Amino acid sequence: MTKIDQESKQSTIQFLRAKETTTLPNSPYKAQAKAEIRLTMTQSESLLVTFGIPLFFLVVFSLLKVLPLPHGVTKSVYFLVPGTIAMAIMATGMVSLGISTGVERSYGVLKRLGTTPLSRGALIAAKITSVAIVELIQVVLLGSVGLLLGWRPSGNAVAFILAIILSSAAFAGIGLIMAGRLKSEVVIGASNGVFLLLLVLGGMIFPIGALPGPIAAVAKLLPAYASAHILFNSGSAGIISSLTTWVTLVVWAVAMPLLATRLFKFE
């Protein structure tokens, strides 16, 4: 049995066990959320990539200081901490969640769940919940490393937390749309391709001002830019992001999960 087969089988077993042990009636979401969280925290290879890549970018480029910085920013770490947090949210919500859900769908795990009282909306909510737990750990880890590298938060903590929540919903929704409509092999390529594209256009590692004007204008409509920009303003720059940027992030955060709920197929 391959590793993918083992993980798919494990996902099914964990869901059934969680459903059997819950004492609350009519709570398929809670049962599935517990199963998703347990499964997510045991996927060591996925966790290594999810945590390793953002940490690598944060530490290496904070120390090397070879990337361009936004106007007025003198230390790389002030730009990279919010940027790598946005990158981590995107990697976890869109790539890791999309691939793992696509594999489960391909191997029939989701078809079996479709025969239970678990609705598409409850399944999507449970998966977003498990992603949120991982992202909470990522934010704490990246923030702690950033502090060691000299980052000192300056801004609005409420706006920072709200941006994290909205970003999580937006990227998880995108990942679930791909997972719920495409074959697992296609999901792997598509999610990684979109990740790289948004990484370049999102202003996470280098400022969007380094892009050509027309490309930068399009990039500002994407969730990656809105996420990274608001996190930078509220976490490092100490300024309020524009209403347009907030509206962009809110629209993606609301539209993507709703679209995923509507389009998602168990098989």
Backbone torsions as a table, in degrees:
resi	resn	phi	psi	omega
1	MET	NA	133.3	-178.9
2	THR	-76.3	168.0	179.1
3	LYS	-62.8	-38.8	179.0
4	ILE	-63.3	-43.4	178.1
5	ASP	-60.3	-42.6	-178.3
6	GLN	-63.8	-42.2	-179.5
7	GLU	-67.5	-37.5	178.4
8	SER	-64.8	-44.4	178.5
9	LYS	-63.4	-41.4	179.5
10	GLN	-62.7	-39.7	178.9
11	SER	-59.7	-44.0	179.6
12	THR	-64.0	-45.8	-179.2
13	ILE	-61.5	-43.6	-178.5
14	GLN	-65.0	-38.6	178.0
15	PHE	-62.6	-45.6	-178.2
16	LEU	-64.4	-40.4	178.8
17	ARG	-65.6	-42.5	179.6
18	ALA	-63.0	-38.7	-179.2
19	LYS	-68.0	-35.4	-179.1
20	GLU	-72.0	-33.4	-173.7
21	THR	-87.9	-18.2	-179.3
22	THR	-67.6	138.6	-177.4
23	THR	-101.0	-3.1	-179.8
24	LEU	-90.3	130.1	178.9
25	PRO	-71.8	150.6	173.9
26	ASN	53.1	47.9	-179.0
27	SER	-128.3	55.5	179.0
28	PRO	-61.6	-32.5	178.5
29	TYR	-62.0	-47.7	-177.8
30	LYS	-63.4	-41.4	179.2
31	ALA	-62.7	-45.6	-179.2
32	GLN	-68.4	-38.0	179.2
33	ALA	-61.0	-42.7	178.0
34	LYS	-62.9	-42.2	179.4
35	ALA	-65.1	-41.2	179.9
36	GLU	-63.8	-41.9	-179.4
37	ILE	-65.4	-43.1	179.1
38	ARG	-63.0	-43.0	-179.2
39	LEU	-66.8	-43.3	-179.0
40	THR	-59.7	-42.1	-175.9
41	MET	-77.9	-4.8	177.7
42	THR	-105.8	-2.9	179.2
43	GLN	-87.5	83.2	-171.2
44	SER	-62.1	-40.9	-178.2
45	GLU	-66.0	-41.8	178.9
46	SER	-65.2	-40.5	179.2
47	LEU	-65.3	-36.5	179.5
48	LEU	-62.4	-45.5	179.3
49	VAL	-68.0	-42.6	-177.3
50	THR	-62.3	-40.3	180.0
51	PHE	-89.1	-34.0	-173.0
52	GLY	-67.7	-44.2	-176.3
53	ILE	-64.2	-51.0	178.4
54	PRO	-61.0	-39.4	179.0
55	LEU	-64.2	-39.6	178.8
56	PHE	-60.4	-49.5	179.9
57	PHE	-61.5	-42.4	-177.5
58	LEU	-63.8	-50.7	-175.0
59	VAL	-71.0	-50.3	-174.5
60	VAL	-63.2	-49.9	-174.9
61	PHE	-79.3	-18.5	171.9
62	SER	-71.5	-35.4	-178.4
63	LEU	-82.9	-38.7	-177.1
64	LEU	-76.3	-34.0	177.7
65	LYS	56.4	50.6	-178.4
66	VAL	-108.4	-9.6	-177.1
67	LEU	-90.7	149.1	175.4
68	PRO	-67.1	154.4	-177.9
69	LEU	-122.3	154.2	175.6
70	PRO	-62.6	158.1	-179.8
71	HIS	-59.6	130.5	177.8
72	GLY	92.0	-9.9	179.0
73	VAL	-93.9	125.6	-175.8
74	THR	-104.0	-20.2	-178.7
75	LYS	-121.4	131.3	-177.0
76	SER	-58.2	-37.3	-174.4
77	VAL	-62.3	-29.4	179.9
78	TYR	-68.0	-29.1	177.4
79	PHE	-88.1	-34.9	-172.3
80	LEU	-80.3	-29.9	179.5
81	VAL	-62.2	-53.8	176.3
82	PRO	-62.7	-36.5	-179.4
83	GLY	-64.9	-43.2	-179.9
84	THR	-73.6	-27.3	173.5
85	ILE	-66.4	-43.2	176.5
86	ALA	-62.9	-40.7	177.8
87	MET	-62.4	-42.5	-179.8
88	ALA	-63.8	-41.6	178.0
89	ILE	-62.2	-43.1	179.8
90	MET	-66.2	-42.0	-179.3
91	ALA	-65.0	-41.8	-177.9
92	THR	-74.0	-48.4	-174.5
93	GLY	-74.1	-38.1	-174.7
94	MET	-95.9	-49.3	-173.6
95	VAL	-80.8	-60.1	-176.0
96	SER	-63.3	-46.6	179.6
97	LEU	-65.7	-42.7	-179.6
98	GLY	-61.9	-45.5	-178.2
99	ILE	-67.8	-47.7	-177.6
100	SER	-63.0	-40.0	179.2
101	THR	-69.8	-38.0	176.9
102	GLY	-62.0	-39.6	178.0
103	VAL	-66.2	-43.4	178.3
104	GLU	-60.8	-40.8	178.7
105	ARG	-66.5	-41.6	-178.3
106	SER	-64.7	-36.0	-176.9
107	TYR	-95.3	13.0	170.9
108	GLY	86.3	2.4	-179.4
109	VAL	-64.3	-44.8	-177.7
110	LEU	-69.9	-29.7	176.4
111	LYS	-62.5	-40.2	178.0
112	ARG	-66.7	-39.5	177.7
113	LEU	-65.4	-28.4	-180.0
114	GLY	-66.8	-16.9	178.4
115	THR	-87.7	-3.3	179.5
116	THR	-97.9	175.1	177.2
117	PRO	-67.8	-2.8	-178.8
118	LEU	-68.3	119.0	178.6
119	SER	-85.3	168.4	177.0
120	ARG	-61.2	-41.6	179.5
121	GLY	-63.3	-40.7	179.6
122	ALA	-67.9	-38.1	177.6
123	LEU	-63.0	-45.9	-179.7
124	ILE	-64.3	-41.6	178.7
125	ALA	-63.8	-38.9	179.5
126	ALA	-65.4	-41.2	179.7
127	LYS	-68.5	-39.3	177.0
128	ILE	-65.0	-35.4	177.0
129	THR	-62.0	-45.1	179.5
130	SER	-64.5	-37.5	177.1
131	VAL	-64.0	-40.2	-178.8
132	ALA	-61.6	-36.7	179.0
133	ILE	-63.9	-46.0	179.0
134	VAL	-62.6	-42.2	-177.8
135	GLU	-67.3	-31.9	176.0
136	LEU	-61.7	-43.4	178.1
137	ILE	-65.0	-40.5	178.9
138	GLN	-60.4	-45.6	-178.3
139	VAL	-62.0	-44.0	179.0
140	VAL	-63.3	-43.8	-178.4
141	LEU	-65.9	-50.1	-178.8
142	LEU	-65.3	-38.7	177.5
143	GLY	-64.1	-40.2	179.8
144	SER	-66.3	-44.2	177.4
145	VAL	-64.0	-39.5	177.4
146	GLY	-59.8	-41.1	177.8
147	LEU	-61.8	-39.7	178.1
148	LEU	-65.7	-28.9	-179.6
149	LEU	-87.6	-0.7	176.4
150	GLY	109.6	3.1	179.4
151	TRP	-73.7	136.1	175.5
152	ARG	-128.1	110.8	-176.4
153	PRO	-57.2	140.7	178.1
154	SER	-150.0	110.8	-178.9
155	GLY	158.4	-148.3	-175.4
156	ASN	-109.4	110.4	-176.9
157	ALA	-64.6	-35.7	180.0
158	VAL	-64.7	-45.0	178.8
159	ALA	-64.7	-37.5	179.3
160	PHE	-62.3	-47.9	-179.6
161	ILE	-66.3	-41.5	179.2
162	LEU	-62.5	-39.4	178.4
163	ALA	-64.1	-37.5	177.6
164	ILE	-63.6	-44.8	-179.3
165	ILE	-63.2	-47.2	-179.2
166	LEU	-65.1	-40.5	178.3
167	SER	-62.9	-41.9	179.1
168	SER	-59.4	-45.9	-179.3
169	ALA	-64.3	-41.9	-177.6
170	ALA	-64.3	-50.4	-175.7
171	PHE	-72.9	-34.8	175.7
172	ALA	-64.9	-39.3	177.4
173	GLY	-61.5	-43.2	178.2
174	ILE	-62.1	-45.3	179.7
175	GLY	-61.0	-40.6	-178.5
176	LEU	-73.2	-30.2	175.2
177	ILE	-62.8	-46.1	178.4
178	MET	-64.4	-44.1	-177.8
179	ALA	-66.1	-32.8	-175.8
180	GLY	-85.5	-5.9	-177.7
181	ARG	-125.8	-22.1	-173.4
182	LEU	-110.8	159.7	173.6
183	LYS	-68.3	152.8	-174.8
184	SER	-58.4	-37.6	-179.9
185	GLU	-64.7	-37.6	179.4
186	VAL	-71.6	-37.8	179.9
187	VAL	-59.9	-42.0	-178.9
188	ILE	-59.3	-49.3	-180.0
189	GLY	-68.1	-42.5	-176.7
190	ALA	-67.2	-44.4	-177.3
191	SER	-66.1	-40.7	178.2
192	ASN	-69.4	-37.6	177.7
193	GLY	-64.2	-45.7	178.7
194	VAL	-64.9	-37.3	178.0
195	PHE	-59.0	-48.4	-179.3
196	LEU	-64.5	-39.6	179.3
197	LEU	-63.5	-47.5	-179.8
198	LEU	-69.3	-28.7	176.8
199	LEU	-63.6	-39.1	179.7
200	VAL	-74.1	-41.4	-174.2
201	LEU	-89.2	-9.0	-171.0
202	GLY	-88.9	-7.0	-178.7
203	GLY	69.0	31.1	-178.9
204	MET	-88.2	-37.5	-176.2
205	ILE	-108.7	-36.8	173.0
206	PHE	-134.6	148.3	-172.3
207	PRO	-62.5	149.0	-177.9
208	ILE	-66.7	-19.7	177.7
209	GLY	-64.4	-16.7	178.3
210	ALA	-79.2	-9.1	-179.7
211	LEU	-88.2	154.9	174.0
212	PRO	-58.9	149.4	-174.5
213	GLY	-50.4	-53.4	-179.5
214	PRO	-61.4	-39.3	179.0
215	ILE	-67.2	-41.0	178.5
216	ALA	-62.2	-37.4	179.7
217	ALA	-64.0	-40.9	177.2
218	VAL	-68.8	-40.3	-177.8
219	ALA	-59.9	-32.1	-178.3
220	LYS	-68.8	-12.6	177.8
221	LEU	-90.7	-4.7	-174.7
222	LEU	-93.2	152.5	-178.6
223	PRO	-66.5	-28.1	-179.0
224	ALA	-63.1	-45.9	179.8
225	TYR	-65.5	-47.1	-178.4
226	ALA	-58.9	-41.9	179.8
227	SER	-63.7	-53.9	-177.1
228	ALA	-64.3	-39.4	-176.9
229	HIS	-66.2	-46.5	-179.3
230	ILE	-67.8	-40.4	178.5
231	LEU	-62.7	-38.9	178.1
232	PHE	-66.7	-47.6	-178.1
233	ASN	-63.3	-41.5	-175.6
234	SER	-87.2	-15.2	-177.8
235	GLY	-107.8	-26.5	-176.0
236	SER	-127.1	-43.8	-173.1
237	ALA	-80.4	-24.7	179.7
238	GLY	71.7	30.1	178.9
239	ILE	-126.0	165.1	-178.7
240	ILE	-91.6	130.7	177.9
241	SER	-72.1	156.3	-178.6
242	SER	-67.3	155.4	178.4
243	LEU	-61.3	-36.4	-179.5
244	THR	-60.3	-42.1	-179.7
245	THR	-66.3	-41.6	177.8
246	TRP	-63.2	-44.0	179.6
247	VAL	-61.2	-41.0	178.4
248	THR	-58.6	-47.2	-178.5
249	LEU	-67.3	-39.8	-179.9
250	VAL	-64.5	-42.6	-179.8
251	VAL	-60.6	-46.7	178.3
252	TRP	-64.3	-39.4	-177.4
253	ALA	-67.6	-31.3	179.3
254	VAL	-87.2	-44.5	-172.5
255	ALA	-70.4	-40.6	-174.5
256	MET	-67.0	-48.3	175.7
257	PRO	-62.2	-38.6	178.4
258	LEU	-64.5	-41.9	178.5
259	LEU	-66.8	-37.8	177.7
260	ALA	-63.3	-41.4	178.2
261	THR	-61.7	-36.6	-177.2
262	ARG	-77.4	-36.9	-173.1
263	LEU	-95.7	-16.4	-172.0
264	PHE	-64.6	135.4	176.4
265	LYS	-120.2	137.7	179.1
266	PHE	-73.3	-20.2	-178.9
267	GLU	-145.7	NA	NA
